[in-house]
Amino acid sequence: MNQRVGVLFVCMGNICRSPTAEGVFTARVEAAGLADVFMIDSAGTHAYHVGHAPDRRAQEVALRRGIDIRSQRARRITGEDFSRFDYVVAMDRDNLLELEAICPAEYRERLHLFLSFAPELGIDEVPDPYYGGADGFERVFSMVEEAAAGFLRDLRRRHGLKAERSSVP
């Protein structure tokens, strides 16, 4: 494979859901021996927290589950992201609408709703845990794990990727 598959996870402020998705998906890709195949990042549709680390509660939940997202920094999505990333994956419908409003027509097929890769959950949006308690971050992490697993399965199928090794299904 000559070019890496670009994946961008997007939520509103890029400090809770999308950094969690970036961390979880990166861990799954690395465990599958596919790190050299992917370019993975996250961004927000709004600039509220640009330059900030992920929310402390998101970091704590991720660390408890074996994933370190502390070095990530929030950024706002740019116009170039639509051409740079093959998959621009929104955490909820509001952010998907924001993306659709700014996405050039030729890249619309790159927009996806993250939980569409986890239909077994029976919901299509990752709820924003920012204004709630720690239990919301736990719930979000679990949803993200399910969606990341389904998304990686889908990408393997679409791109004909075979895992070299796998410690995470």
N, C-alpha and C positions, 0 to 999 in steps of 0.2 A: 504494500500500500504506500503510495507516494505522498499523499496528503493526509493530514490528521483530520479526524472527525471532530468538528467543533460543537460543543454543547454549552449553552449559556442558560443558567437558571435565573429566573426573575421574579421578585416580589416587589413590594412597595418601597421599602427603605433599605433593603439589602443588609439587614442586621439580624434577622430571625430565620425565616423560612428558606430563602435562597442560599445563604451561606451553609445552612444545615444540609440542603440538597447537594450543594457542591461538595461538601465534605464526605457525605455518605456515598455519593456516586463515585467520587475519586477513590475512596477506599475499596469499593466493589471492583472498579476497573483495575486497580493495582493488584488486588487479590486474584483476579482472573488472568494476570500477566499481560494486560492490554494497555498499560500506561503509555507506551510509545505510540499507540493508535489514536489517542484522544487528546484534545485540548479542552479543558474544562474550566469554567469561570462562573461568576454570578454577578448580578447587577440589580439595581432598583429602578423603578419607573420615576421615582422622586429623589430629590437631592437632600433630603432631611439629614442624613447621617454620613455623607461623603467623608471618607477618610477614617471613620470610626471602626473599631473592631466589632465583631458580632456581639449581640446582647449577652450579658454575663450569664443569664439563665440558659440561653442556647449553648453557650460554651460549656457550661457545667453538665448539661444533659449529654452533650456530645462526648465529653471526656469520660463520663461514667460508662458510656457505651463504646469506648475505645477509639474515638475519633477526635482529633485535635484541630479545631477551626480557629484557634486564637490568633494566628498570623494573618488571617484574611482581613481585608479592609473594604468597607463599603464604597461603591461607586455607582454612578448613574449610567444607565444605558446610553449609548451613543448611536448615531446613524450608521456608523461603520460596523457596528456589531451585527447588523442584519446581513451584511455580505460576508463578514468574517466567520460567523457561526452557522453551522448547518442546521442546528436545532436551537430554537429560542423557546424555552419552556417556562410558561407562566404558572405560578402557584394557585391563582384563582381567576375567576372571570373578570373582575374589575381590572386586574393587571393585564389580562389578555386583551381587553378592550383598549387599554392605554397603548399596548404594543401595536394593535391593529391600526390605531389612529396615526402612528408615526412610522410604520413599516412600509417601505416602498413596495408597490404591487408585485414586483418580480420576486420578492422574498416571502410572500404571504404563506406559502406552503411550509415554511420553516417554523411557523408558530404552532405551539402545542400547549395543551393543558396537562400539567404533570400527572394528575391522578387518573387521566385517561389510560395510563399504563398500569393501573392497579384497579381494574373494574370490580375485583372481588371485595373492595372496601365499600362499594355501594354509594359513594359520594364522589363529587368531581372537583371539589376545592379543598386545598389545604387551608384551614382556618388560621387567621393571624393571631398568634398567642401573646403579642406584645402587651396588651392591657390586662392580661389575666395572670394567673399564678403559675407556679412551676409545673403543675400537672398538665397545663396546656402545651408546654414545651415538650413534655414526655410524649403526649399524644401526637404532636406534630412529628416528632422524631420517628415514631413507629409508622406513621403514614408515609413519611419520606422513605423509610427503609423498604416498604412494600413497593412503592412507585419506582424506586431506583432499581430494584430487582427486575421488575417488569420492563422498565425502559432499557436496561442492559440486554435483556433477552431479545427485545424487539430490535435493538441496534445490531446485535450479533446476527440476527436473521437477515435484516435489511442489507447489511454490509458484508455478509459472509465471513464473519469473524469467528475464529475458533479459539477457545481459551487454551493457553499454554499450561496453566495450572489454575487451580481454584480452591481457595479455602472458604469462599463465600459463594453460595449458589446463585 
